[in-house]
Amino acid sequence: MADAKRARPVTRTGHTDRTLGSRQLAALLPDPAEARPAYRHLARAITTLILDGRIALHVKLPAERELATALNTSRATVTAVYDLLRESGYAHSRRGSGTWTALPEGRAPRGITRLLGPHDTAIDLARAAPGLPRQTLTDALARVSPQLAEHVDTPGYHPYGLPELRAAIAEQFTRRGLATVPEQILVTSGAQHALTLVLGLLCRPGDRVMVENPSYPNALEALRRARLRTVPVPVTDTGWDTGTIEATLRHSVPQLAYLVPDFHNPTGCLMPERQRARILRAAQRSGTWLVVDETLTGLALDVPAPRPFASYAAPGGTGQVITTGSMSKTHWAGLRIGWLRAPARLVTELAGQRIATDMGGSVLDQLLALDLLDRSGEVLPQRLEEMRRQRAALASALSEHLPQWTWRLPPGGLSLWVDLGEPIAAALAERALDYGVRIEGGTCFATDPGLFEQRLRVPYTTPPDTLHEAVRRMAAALADGLTPASAGRRPHWIA
């Protein structure tokens, strides 16, 4: 039957033939009776699913009769839906083979956005990524230029990372309470690159991976593209349920688990110490690899910076913990410097995997990263104070312009996880763009479609005046009148 079809061999076009079952698609779509005309309502919903990546490209849509039955609507309605998708470029037909998802020329799925022009005045709240002060970068470039000249007589390939940078990152872990040697460090092009390497080495299509719900969208997308089965565990405003995580590890026995315990993205929660040791023991019992994303660990605003998650394991018990981190949130994402800490044997295997697609990172960027890490005592306190001011400004603006919204002030990180009180996040994100604000609704952070539609992640990574103006514009967009059915989202970039 249609819903039971699995992936087929690669076709001559180079794509894998995949069929989306009628009941599977129907479960993602709104009730056709909710809005008129129904065919436009359904076509818009399918377009949104394609742009969000929740329906992949080059996937065969169900036969018209099957989808009509699953939706309890007429075949003529589904025919009109498919006609509209083809006319707008979101589907195409092969003679005798059905209808397939596509993108119109010039459009991109979520995660890829056009470059902003010099006159674009939209305020970007879709990315939780601060900039680096110009003088800080200028001074660092001046200091590393002589060092860069010393490298030009070498090939410049460092698949493990510059030795001195590996040593500096290892020393940073050691100072934080987890003894580490350079052989346990692999320098990557950001934490996302580190995660992708790990998934490629340790997982196979169909493997189970435990993930938090909500979680970092780009990590979830990496799991989807690796064709892994996600097993979600909830993260609420009050944090994690250790019992649920232990039960999931015990019953699902996932190959890998991806966690963001420090100022969780997007909720901002900080996992208590007692939970960390319990989760480590449970993962050890199930044989699950833990990938712990510590990208936000350095952004401790109201509490001491947390110790490395792996340091809570019993002696000798950290063999299956991989820690990822980067400079994107504490310094600047433009450096594209990240890392992972893992057993030395695994680091060697990951470096071998990396060479197949990436011979090594930029020497200049790594020298800059080394210089900035050496001066973290000067740079980071200024960054933390800046984030505190901006967090306070955002909270004040929300209280003034949108007092009906609620949130918890996180002890660290870069954003607020705001509860709108009604499921209008996608509609608001669409309308806010017309008012000059880019922002993403909570569904982008969900493991399953439709969840967290009452939530917005609002970063405080821009100056106070800009944050105040962004909130004022969102309030104006909200006052323009929204309903859950009015969403027709455009693709944004999430960080």
C-alpha positions as CSV (number, residue, x, y, z in Angstrom):
1,M,0.0,0.0,0.0
2,A,1.1,3.6,-0.6
3,D,1.8,4.4,3.1
4,A,4.1,1.4,3.5
5,K,6.3,2.2,0.5
6,R,10.0,2.7,1.4
7,A,12.9,4.3,-0.5
8,R,13.5,2.9,-4.0
9,P,16.7,2.6,-6.0
10,V,18.3,5.8,-7.4
11,T,16.8,6.8,-10.7
12,R,18.5,8.1,-13.8
13,T,18.0,11.7,-12.6
14,G,20.3,11.0,-9.6
15,H,17.6,11.3,-7.0
16,T,16.3,8.6,-4.8
17,D,12.6,7.8,-5.6
18,R,10.6,8.3,-2.4
19,T,6.9,8.2,-2.0
20,L,4.9,10.2,0.6
21,G,2.0,8.2,1.8
22,S,-1.5,9.6,1.7
23,R,-2.2,9.2,5.4
24,Q,1.3,10.6,6.2
25,L,0.7,13.8,4.1
26,A,-2.9,14.1,5.4
27,A,-1.6,14.2,9.0
28,L,0.5,17.2,8.1
29,L,-2.3,19.2,6.5
30,P,-5.1,21.3,7.9
31,D,-8.8,20.3,7.6
32,P,-10.0,21.3,4.1
33,A,-13.2,22.6,5.7
34,E,-11.3,25.2,7.7
35,A,-10.9,27.8,4.9
36,R,-12.3,28.4,1.5
37,P,-11.4,27.8,-1.2
38,A,-10.1,24.5,0.2
39,Y,-7.7,23.8,-2.7
40,R,-5.8,27.1,-2.1
41,H,-5.7,26.4,1.6
42,L,-4.2,23.0,1.1
43,A,-1.7,24.1,-1.6
44,R,-0.4,26.8,0.6
45,A,0.0,24.3,3.5
46,I,2.0,22.0,1.2
47,T,4.2,24.9,0.0
48,T,5.0,25.8,3.6
49,L,5.9,22.2,4.4
50,I,8.3,22.1,1.4
51,L,9.9,25.4,2.3
52,D,10.3,24.3,5.9
53,G,12.0,21.0,4.8
54,R,9.3,18.9,6.4
55,I,8.5,17.5,3.0
56,A,11.7,16.8,1.1
57,L,12.4,17.7,-2.5
58,H,12.0,15.1,-5.3
59,V,9.4,13.2,-3.3
60,K,6.5,11.6,-5.0
61,L,3.1,12.9,-3.7
62,P,0.2,10.5,-3.1
63,A,-2.1,9.7,-6.0
64,E,-5.0,12.2,-6.2
65,R,-7.7,9.6,-5.3
66,E,-5.7,8.3,-2.3
67,L,-5.1,11.8,-0.8
68,A,-8.7,12.8,-1.4
69,T,-9.8,9.7,0.6
70,A,-7.3,10.5,3.4
71,L,-8.5,14.1,3.6
72,N,-12.2,13.2,3.3
73,T,-12.5,15.6,0.4
74,S,-13.3,15.4,-3.3
75,R,-10.8,14.2,-5.9
76,A,-11.5,17.5,-7.8
77,T,-10.2,19.4,-4.8
78,V,-6.9,17.5,-4.8
79,T,-6.6,17.8,-8.5
80,A,-6.9,21.6,-8.1
81,V,-4.3,21.5,-5.3
82,Y,-1.8,19.7,-7.5
83,D,-2.5,22.0,-10.5
84,L,-1.8,25.0,-8.3
85,L,1.5,23.5,-7.0
86,R,2.6,22.8,-10.5
87,E,1.7,26.3,-11.7
88,S,3.7,27.9,-8.8
89,G,6.7,25.6,-9.3
90,Y,6.4,23.6,-6.1
91,A,5.6,20.3,-8.0
92,H,6.1,18.8,-11.4
93,S,4.7,15.7,-13.1
94,R,6.3,12.9,-15.0
95,R,4.2,11.3,-17.6
96,G,2.7,8.1,-16.2
97,S,4.7,8.5,-12.9
98,G,2.8,10.9,-10.8
99,T,3.5,14.3,-9.1
100,W,6.8,15.2,-7.4
101,T,7.8,18.0,-5.1
102,A,10.1,20.7,-6.4
103,L,11.2,24.3,-5.8
104,P,10.4,27.2,-8.2
105,E,13.4,28.9,-9.8
106,G,14.9,31.4,-7.4
107,R,13.4,30.0,-4.2
108,A,15.3,28.2,-1.5
109,P,14.3,25.9,1.4
110,R,14.5,27.1,5.0
111,G,18.1,27.4,6.1
112,I,19.2,29.2,2.9
113,T,18.4,32.9,2.4
114,R,19.2,35.6,0.0
115,L,22.0,38.0,0.8
116,L,20.6,41.2,2.2
117,G,21.1,44.3,0.1
118,P,22.8,47.5,1.5
119,H,19.4,49.2,1.7
120,D,17.5,46.4,3.5
121,T,16.2,47.8,6.7
122,A,14.7,44.6,8.1
123,I,15.7,43.7,11.6
124,D,17.0,40.1,11.7
125,L,15.9,38.2,14.7
126,A,16.0,34.8,13.0
127,R,19.7,34.3,13.9
128,A,20.9,34.2,17.5
129,A,24.5,35.2,16.6
130,P,26.3,38.3,17.9
131,G,28.8,40.3,15.9
132,L,32.4,41.0,16.9
133,P,33.5,44.5,17.7
134,R,35.5,45.9,14.7
135,Q,38.4,47.0,16.8
136,T,38.7,43.6,18.4
137,L,39.0,42.0,15.0
138,T,41.3,44.7,13.6
139,D,43.7,44.3,16.5
140,A,43.7,40.5,16.3
141,L,44.4,40.6,12.5
142,A,47.4,42.9,13.2
143,R,48.8,40.5,15.8
144,V,48.4,37.3,13.7
145,S,49.7,38.6,10.4
146,P,53.3,37.9,11.2
147,Q,52.3,34.4,12.3
148,L,50.4,33.8,9.1
149,A,53.5,34.7,7.1
150,E,55.4,31.9,8.9
151,H,52.9,29.4,7.5
152,V,53.1,30.2,3.8
153,D,56.1,28.0,3.3
154,T,54.1,25.0,4.5
155,P,51.3,23.1,2.6
156,G,48.7,24.6,5.1
157,Y,46.6,21.4,5.4
158,H,45.7,20.6,9.0
159,P,42.9,18.1,9.1
160,Y,43.1,17.8,12.9
161,G,43.5,21.6,13.3
162,L,46.5,23.8,14.0
163,P,48.5,22.0,16.8
164,E,48.6,25.2,18.9
165,L,44.9,25.7,18.6
166,R,44.2,22.1,19.6
167,A,46.4,22.6,22.6
168,A,44.6,25.8,23.6
169,I,41.2,24.2,23.4
170,A,42.4,21.2,25.4
171,E,43.7,23.5,28.1
172,Q,40.4,25.3,28.2
173,F,38.6,22.0,28.9
174,T,41.2,21.2,31.6
175,R,40.7,24.5,33.3
176,R,37.0,23.9,33.4
177,G,37.4,20.6,35.2
178,L,37.8,18.0,32.5
179,A,41.4,16.9,32.0
180,T,42.1,16.9,28.2
181,V,45.1,16.5,25.9
182,P,45.4,17.9,22.3
183,E,45.0,14.4,20.8
184,Q,41.3,14.5,22.1
185,I,40.5,17.6,20.1
186,L,39.5,18.0,16.5
187,V,39.1,21.6,15.1
188,T,36.1,21.9,12.8
189,S,34.3,24.5,10.7
190,G,31.8,25.2,13.5
191,A,29.9,22.9,15.8
192,Q,27.4,22.0,13.1
193,H,30.4,20.6,11.1
194,A,31.4,18.6,14.1
195,L,28.0,17.1,14.5
196,T,27.8,16.2,10.8
197,L,31.1,14.3,11.0
198,V,30.0,12.4,14.1
199,L,26.7,11.4,12.5
200,G,28.5,10.2,9.4
201,L,30.9,8.0,11.4
202,L,28.7,6.6,14.1
203,C,25.2,6.4,12.6
204,R,23.6,4.6,9.7
205,P,20.3,5.4,8.0
206,G,17.5,4.1,10.2
207,D,19.4,4.4,13.5
208,R,17.6,5.9,16.4
209,V,18.8,9.2,17.8
210,M,17.4,10.7,21.0
211,V,16.9,14.5,20.7
212,E,15.4,17.2,22.9
213,N,12.1,18.7,21.8
214,P,12.4,21.6,21.0
215,S,16.0,21.6,19.8
216,Y,18.4,23.4,17.5
217,P,16.9,23.4,14.0
218,N,20.1,22.8,12.0
219,A,20.9,19.8,14.2
220,L,17.5,18.4,13.6
221,E,18.0,19.0,9.8
222,A,21.3,17.2,9.9
223,L,19.6,14.2,11.5
224,R,16.8,14.2,8.8
225,R,19.3,14.4,6.0
226,A,21.2,11.4,7.5
227,R,17.9,9.6,7.5
228,L,18.0,8.9,11.2
229,R,14.9,8.2,13.3
230,T,14.5,10.8,16.1
231,V,13.3,9.8,19.5
232,P,12.2,13.1,21.2
233,V,12.3,13.9,24.9
234,P,10.6,17.1,26.1
235,V,12.3,20.2,27.4
236,T,9.8,22.4,29.1
237,D,10.1,25.9,30.7
238,T,11.3,24.1,33.8
239,G,13.8,21.9,32.0
240,W,14.3,18.1,31.5
241,D,12.5,15.1,33.0
242,T,15.3,12.8,33.9
243,G,13.0,9.8,34.3
244,T,11.7,10.2,30.8
245,I,15.2,10.4,29.4
246,E,16.3,7.3,31.4
247,A,13.2,5.4,30.2
248,T,13.9,6.5,26.6
249,L,17.5,5.3,26.7
250,R,16.4,2.0,28.3
251,H,13.6,1.2,25.9
252,S,14.7,2.8,22.6
253,V,18.4,2.1,23.0
254,P,19.3,4.9,20.6
255,Q,22.7,4.8,18.9
256,L,23.3,8.4,19.8
257,A,21.7,11.2,21.8
258,Y,22.1,15.0,21.1
259,L,21.8,17.3,24.1
260,V,22.2,21.0,24.7
261,P,22.3,21.1,28.5
262,D,23.9,24.6,28.9
263,F,21.4,27.4,28.3
264,H,19.4,25.2,26.0
265,N,18.5,26.4,22.5
266,P,15.8,27.6,22.4
267,T,14.4,27.4,25.9
268,G,17.4,28.8,27.7
269,C,17.3,26.1,30.5
270,L,20.4,25.0,32.4
271,M,20.5,21.3,33.3
272,P,21.1,20.8,37.0
273,E,24.3,18.9,38.0
274,R,22.4,16.0,39.6
275,Q,20.6,15.3,36.3
276,R,23.9,15.2,34.3
277,A,25.4,12.3,36.3
278,R,22.1,10.3,36.0
279,I,21.9,10.8,32.3
280,L,25.5,9.8,31.8
281,R,25.0,6.6,33.7
282,A,21.8,5.8,31.8
283,A,23.6,6.4,28.5
284,Q,26.5,4.2,29.5
285,R,24.0,1.4,30.4
286,S,22.3,1.6,27.0
287,G,25.6,1.9,25.1
288,T,24.4,5.3,23.6
289,W,26.9,7.8,22.4
290,L,26.2,11.3,23.9
291,V,26.8,14.3,21.7
292,V,26.8,17.3,24.1
293,D,26.6,20.7,22.4
294,E,28.4,23.3,24.5
295,T,28.2,26.1,22.0
296,L,26.4,28.4,24.5
297,T,28.3,27.3,27.7
298,G,30.4,30.4,27.8
299,L,27.4,32.7,27.9
300,A,26.6,32.4,31.6
301,L,24.9,35.6,32.5
302,D,23.5,35.0,36.0
303,V,25.3,31.8,37.2
304,P,28.9,30.5,37.2
305,A,29.9,28.9,33.9
306,P,29.0,25.2,33.9
307,R,31.6,22.5,34.1
308,P,31.9,20.3,31.0
309,F,29.0,17.8,30.9
310,A,31.5,14.8,30.6
311,S,33.2,15.8,33.9
312,Y,30.1,14.5,35.8
313,A,30.8,10.9,34.7
314,A,32.3,8.4,37.0
315,P,36.1,7.9,36.6
316,G,36.8,6.1,33.3
317,G,33.2,6.6,32.2
318,T,33.5,9.4,29.6
319,G,34.5,7.1,26.7
320,Q,31.2,7.6,24.8
321,V,30.7,11.3,25.3
322,I,31.5,13.7,22.5
323,T,31.5,17.4,23.3
324,T,31.1,20.0,20.6
325,G,31.7,23.7,20.8
326,S,32.5,26.8,18.8
327,M,33.3,30.5,18.8
328,S,30.1,31.4,16.9
329,K,28.1,32.5,20.0
330,T,30.8,33.8,22.3
331,H,32.8,35.6,19.6
332,W,31.8,35.6,15.9
333,A,30.2,33.0,13.6
334,G,32.1,34.5,10.7
335,L,35.3,32.8,12.0
336,R,33.8,29.3,11.3
337,I,35.8,27.8,14.1
338,G,34.4,24.9,16.1
339,W,35.7,21.8,17.8
340,L,34.9,18.5,19.3
341,R,36.4,16.6,22.2
342,A,36.3,12.9,22.0
343,P,38.5,9.8,22.7
344,A,41.7,10.1,20.8
345,R,41.0,7.0,18.7
346,L,37.7,8.5,17.6
347,V,39.3,11.8,16.8
348,T,41.6,10.0,14.4
349,E,38.7,8.3,12.7
350,L,36.8,11.6,12.4
351,A,39.8,13.3,10.9
352,G,40.0,10.6,8.3
353,Q,36.3,11.1,7.6
354,R,36.8,14.8,7.3
355,I,39.5,14.5,4.6
356,A,36.9,13.1,2.1
357,T,35.2,16.5,2.0
358,D,37.3,19.0,3.8
359,M,41.1,18.9,3.9
360,G,41.3,21.3,6.8
361,G,40.2,24.7,8.0
362,S,41.6,28.1,7.1
363,V,44.9,28.8,8.8
364,L,44.1,32.5,9.1
365,D,40.8,31.8,10.9
366,Q,42.5,29.4,13.2
367,L,45.2,31.8,14.1
368,L,42.6,34.5,14.8
369,A,40.7,32.0,17.0
370,L,43.8,31.2,18.9
371,D,44.5,34.9,19.5
372,L,40.9,35.6,20.7
373,L,40.9,32.5,22.9
374,D,44.1,33.7,24.5
375,R,42.4,37.0,25.3
376,S,39.1,35.5,26.5
377,G,39.7,37.2,29.8
378,E,39.4,40.5,28.1
379,V,36.8,39.8,25.4
380,L,34.3,37.5,27.2
381,P,33.4,39.7,30.2
382,Q,32.6,42.6,27.8
383,R,30.4,40.2,25.7
384,L,28.5,39.0,28.8
385,E,27.8,42.5,30.0
386,E,26.6,43.5,26.6
387,M,24.2,40.5,26.5
388,R,22.9,41.4,30.0
389,R,22.0,44.9,28.9
390,Q,20.4,43.6,25.7
391,R,18.4,40.9,27.5
392,A,17.1,43.6,29.9
393,A,16.2,45.8,27.0
394,L,14.3,43.0,25.2
395,A,12.4,42.1,28.4
396,S,11.5,45.7,29.0
397,A,10.3,46.2,25.4
398,L,8.1,43.1,25.5
399,S,6.6,44.1,28.8
400,E,5.8,47.6,27.3
401,H,4.4,46.6,23.9
402,L,3.3,43.0,24.3
403,P,2.4,42.5,28.0
404,Q,0.1,39.5,27.1
405,W,3.1,37.4,26.1
406,T,5.0,35.5,28.8
407,W,8.6,34.2,29.2
408,R,11.1,33.1,31.7
409,L,14.4,35.1,32.0
410,P,17.1,32.5,31.2
411,P,20.3,32.4,33.3
412,G,22.4,32.5,30.1
413,G,22.4,32.1,26.4
414,L,21.2,34.5,23.7
415,S,17.4,34.4,23.5
416,L,14.0,34.3,25.1
417,W,11.5,31.5,24.5
418,V,8.3,33.5,24.4
419,D,4.8,32.1,24.9
420,L,2.3,34.0,22.7
421,G,-0.7,32.4,24.4
422,E,-2.2,31.3,21.1
423,P,-1.0,29.3,18.0
424,I,-0.2,32.3,15.8
425,A,3.6,32.2,15.6
426,A,3.9,31.3,11.9
427,A,1.3,33.9,10.9
428,L,3.1,36.5,13.0
429,A,6.5,35.6,11.5
430,E,5.0,36.1,8.0
431,R,3.3,39.4,8.9
432,A,6.3,40.7,10.9
433,L,8.4,40.5,7.7
434,D,6.1,43.0,6.1
435,Y,6.8,45.2,9.1
436,G,10.6,44.8,8.7
437,V,11.4,42.1,11.2
438,R,12.7,38.6,10.4
439,I,11.9,36.0,13.1
440,E,11.0,32.3,13.2
441,G,8.1,30.6,14.9
442,G,8.5,27.8,17.4
443,T,7.7,25.1,14.9
444,C,11.1,25.4,13.4
445,F,12.6,24.0,16.7
446,A,10.2,21.1,16.9
447,T,11.0,17.5,16.1
448,D,7.4,17.0,14.7
449,P,5.4,19.4,12.5
450,G,2.9,21.7,14.2
451,L,4.4,21.8,17.6
452,F,5.3,25.0,19.4
453,E,3.1,27.1,17.2
454,Q,2.4,29.3,20.2
455,R,6.1,30.1,20.7
456,L,8.7,32.5,19.3
457,R,12.4,32.5,19.9
458,V,13.5,36.1,20.3
459,P,17.3,36.7,20.4
460,Y,18.8,39.6,22.3
461,T,21.9,39.8,20.0
462,T,21.3,43.3,18.7
463,P,21.6,46.7,20.4
464,P,18.9,47.8,22.8
465,D,17.4,50.4,20.5
466,T,17.1,47.9,17.7
467,L,15.5,45.4,20.0
468,H,12.9,48.0,21.2
469,E,12.1,48.9,17.6
470,A,11.8,45.2,16.6
471,V,9.3,44.6,19.4
472,R,7.3,47.7,18.5
473,R,7.1,46.5,14.9
474,M,6.0,43.0,16.0
475,A,3.3,44.6,18.2
476,A,2.1,46.6,15.2
477,A,2.0,43.4,13.1
478,L,0.0,41.6,15.7
479,A,-2.5,44.5,15.9
480,D,-3.0,44.1,12.2
481,G,-5.1,41.0,13.0
482,L,-3.8,37.4,12.8
483,T,-5.4,34.0,12.9
484,P,-3.7,30.6,12.9
485,A,-4.8,30.0,9.4
486,S,-3.3,33.2,8.0
487,A,0.3,31.8,7.8
488,G,2.1,31.6,4.5
489,R,5.7,31.5,5.6
490,R,8.7,32.5,3.7
491,P,12.1,30.7,4.1
492,H,14.4,32.2,6.7
493,W,17.8,31.2,8.1
494,I,18.2,29.8,11.6
495,A,21.3,30.0,13.8
